[in-house]
Amino acid sequence: MKWGKYLSGILLAILVLSSMSIAPASVEASSSSSTAKDTDTSLSLNTTQALEPTSTTEAVYGETLKVNNHRVTLMSNFNVNGDLMSFTDSLTTADPTDFWFFNVPTDRSILAQIKSSNPNYRFDLYSIDWSTGTASLTGFGGKASELKFATDLKAGDWGLRVTSTGTVGESYSIHMNAASPADTPINGKAAKLTSYSNNLLYTVIEYPNGDIKVNGTQIANTTVTNPNLEWSREFNFSNYASSDNAVLIVLNADTLFTYFESAYSSGNPPYHSSSFVDTSGRTTPRRLDFIDMAGDPDILVYDLDTKKVIDFVSNLNYYYAKGIEPQPTVVYYN
């Protein structure tokens, strides 16, 4: 950047403490009791390093139940996807068990969890045959707060049954993601669950061939060049932010943000100024709020090779806010 004949400079420092935000692609299921949706869509990122997939078919306990599809109130758009679920309900002495039904048209992976203050609550996966009205128990299930992951869910009708091994009376939330394809291990190497949101409406799975998929949509491959992950930022014919392997991280509300600007120029007398006031006119450090969320998204560009943030795409970035550089065009996967 050129600043004229005097020795001069501007220092802009931007500090953010971030979390990833991705909107759910689809949510649908049905319960044999109430169907209150879990409206908490905050998607702070969780990661897991070694959650090995189990199997949905490795063990069948032999129990079968009768189910009547005429007594189950299905949601009107049941045939859209049926692969995501995030609902709340409760078990009572009058209603001690719930069934949550869903369908997948192709073989899938599945991640599921039940959350409750009652440690006796658990969920179990059943294979549903509506033609005979039977539900067959599989070996896939878990107790409260236990996360379960499998990569061999067959196409068809399924149900998550919520029960208690002890007392009832407390509420629970049931979460399930079956949006990603099934996996066949290659040379003993299985798919890995690399990250997931709190309500499981978003998952990232890395497959043995190197594919990385977000809810079934491929975003990269670890073994080949990914031209769709290139990022380049140029100003005054100088390339100062570039990567061949970058991802975009959208910041949520409550992200901690600090802006600092300092300018100096030599002369007689010399000039110096500094400020913690951001481009919106508000003093930092502060947390991003609903005002920030109402505008264009605030995005960190993260280089997967150097594991560093190389750009901040936001109206809170001085160069973008002042129109010195044009805002980039961003294509979202969901």
Number of C-alpha atoms within 10 A of each C-alpha: 8 7 10 7 7 10 11 16 15 14 10 16 13 17 12 17 12 20 18 18 18 22 13 16 14 15 20 24 27 24 21 19 17 13 17 13 15 16 10 10 16 16 20 16 16 14 13 11 9 9 15 15 19 15 18 23 15 10 11 14 9 9 10 16 11 13 17 13 12 7 9 15 14 18 12 10 11 15 12 11 18 22 24 27 26 24 24 18 18 18 20 13 9 8 13 14 18 20 22 24 24 25 22 19 13 14 18 21 26 26 22 27 25 26 21 18 11 18 14 14 25 24 26 20 23 27 21 24 15 14 8 10 13 16 22 18 24 20 17 23 22 18 22 20 16 13 17 20 23 23 26 20 22 18 13 14 17 22 23 27 21 25 20 19 10 9 15 19 14 13 15 19 20 24 21 26 26 30 27 24 19 21 19 13 13 11 7 7 11 17 24 21 24 16 18 22 19 17 28 24 26 26 26 21 23 20 22 18 14 14 17 22 20 20 24 18 16 15 15 21 15 14 9 9 12 14 10 12 16 14 19 13 15 11 12 8 8 9 10 11 15 16 18 16 19 25 20 21 20 16 22 25 17 14 15 18 17 19 22 17 16 14 14 15 16 13 10 6 7 11 11 13 10 13 13 18 15 21 16 12 9 11 14 16 17 15 15 19 13 10 9 17 13 8 10 11 16 20 20 22 20 20 22 14 10 11 9 12 16 19 19 20 22 19 21 20 18 20 17 17 16 12 10 10 14 10 14 10 6 10 7 8 12 12
